[in-house]
């Protein structure tokens, strides 16, 4: 915050999920997911939720030859995070999209879940 009262965001505000009035940072949930030995890559996004505004969703690529279930991964996160931060759903994919610089394209992961939604909570 500057002396004149202006506040500057120094991280991507869209990486924050607001669920039931709680602020949940995607990177915090992803850090917990990466602690699981079966997780190769993960992207956490907010998806529409009628009750809470947004719900935490993890999109995960597993390591070759590894398998983990949705509930097992959510329970694993619950031991490392506050319960309201754990993923409410997990989707397993073969690969996650990346931009030209090799960074995870979070917008491309998030967009299909919001397509056609009446409102967008970001």
C-alpha positions in Angstrom: 0.0 0.0 0.0 1.3 3.4 -0.9 1.3 6.3 1.6 -1.6 7.9 -0.3 -3.8 4.9 0.4 -3.6 3.2 -3.0 -3.5 -0.6 -2.8 -1.6 -2.6 -5.4 -2.2 -6.3 -6.0 1.2 -8.0 -6.5 -0.1 -11.4 -7.5 -2.8 -12.5 -9.9 -6.1 -11.7 -8.2 -7.9 -14.3 -10.4 -5.9 -17.1 -8.7 -8.0 -16.4 -5.6 -11.1 -18.4 -5.1 -13.9 -16.8 -3.0 -16.0 -19.6 -1.5 -18.7 -18.8 1.1 -16.8 -15.5 1.9 -13.5 -17.2 2.5 -10.5 -16.3 0.3 -8.7 -19.4 -0.9 -5.4 -19.1 -2.9 -5.0 -21.7 -5.7 -1.2 -22.0 -5.0 -1.8 -23.0 -1.4 -4.0 -25.9 -2.4 -1.7 -26.8 -5.3 1.2 -27.0 -2.8 -0.7 -29.5 -0.7 -1.5 -31.5 -3.9 2.1 -31.7 -4.9 3.0 -33.3 -1.6 1.1 -36.4 -2.8 3.4 -38.9 -4.5 1.0 -39.7 -7.3 0.5 -36.0 -8.4 2.7 -34.9 -11.3 1.0 -31.6 -12.0 -2.0 -29.8 -10.6 -4.1 -26.7 -11.3 -6.7 -25.5 -8.8 -9.5 -23.2 -10.0 -12.8 -21.9 -8.7 -15.9 -23.3 -10.4 -19.5 -22.1 -10.1 -21.3 -23.2 -7.0 -24.9 -22.3 -6.3 -24.5 -22.2 -2.5 -21.0 -20.9 -2.0 -20.4 -18.8 -5.2 -17.3 -20.7 -6.1 -16.1 -24.2 -5.1 -12.5 -25.4 -5.1 -11.7 -27.8 -8.0 -8.4 -29.5 -8.6 -7.5 -30.6 -12.1 -4.7 -33.2 -11.8 -2.2 -35.1 -13.9 -0.9 -38.2 -12.2 2.6 -39.6 -12.5 2.9 -42.5 -15.0 1.9 -45.8 -13.4 0.4 -44.0 -10.3 -3.3 -44.0 -9.4 -5.1 -42.0 -6.7 -8.8 -41.5 -6.3 -10.7 -38.2 -6.0 -11.8 -38.8 -2.4 -8.3 -40.0 -1.4 -6.8 -36.8 -2.8 -9.3 -34.5 -1.2 -8.8 -36.3 2.2 -5.0 -35.9 1.8 -5.4 -32.2 1.3 -7.7 -31.9 4.3 -4.8 -33.1 6.5 -2.7 -30.2 5.2 -5.2 -27.4 4.8 -8.2 -25.9 6.6 -11.2 -28.0 5.6 -12.8 -25.1 3.6 -9.7 -25.0 1.4 -9.7 -28.7 0.3 -10.9 -29.5 -3.2 -14.6 -30.2 -3.4 -14.0 -32.0 -6.7 -11.0 -33.5 -8.5 -10.8 -34.1 -12.2 -8.0 -36.3 -13.6 -6.6 -35.4 -17.1 -3.8 -36.6 -19.3 -2.2 -33.2 -19.6 -2.8 -29.6 -18.6 -2.5 -26.6 -21.0 0.6 -24.4 -21.0 1.2 -21.1 -22.6 4.1 -20.3 -25.0 6.4 -19.6 -22.0 5.7 -23.1 -20.6 3.6 -21.7 -17.7 0.4 -23.4 -16.7 -2.5 -21.7 -18.6 -4.9 -21.4 -15.6 -7.4 -19.4 -17.7 -7.8 -22.2 -20.2 -8.3 -24.7 -17.3 -10.9 -22.4 -15.7 -12.9 -21.3 -18.7 -14.9 -24.5 -19.6 -16.4 -24.6 -16.1 -17.7 -21.0 -16.4 -19.0 -21.3 -20.0 -22.7 -20.5 -20.0 -22.8 -19.4 -16.4 -25.2 -16.6 -15.6 -22.7 -14.9 -13.4 -19.0 -15.1 -12.8 -17.5 -14.9 -9.4 -13.8 -14.2 -9.6 
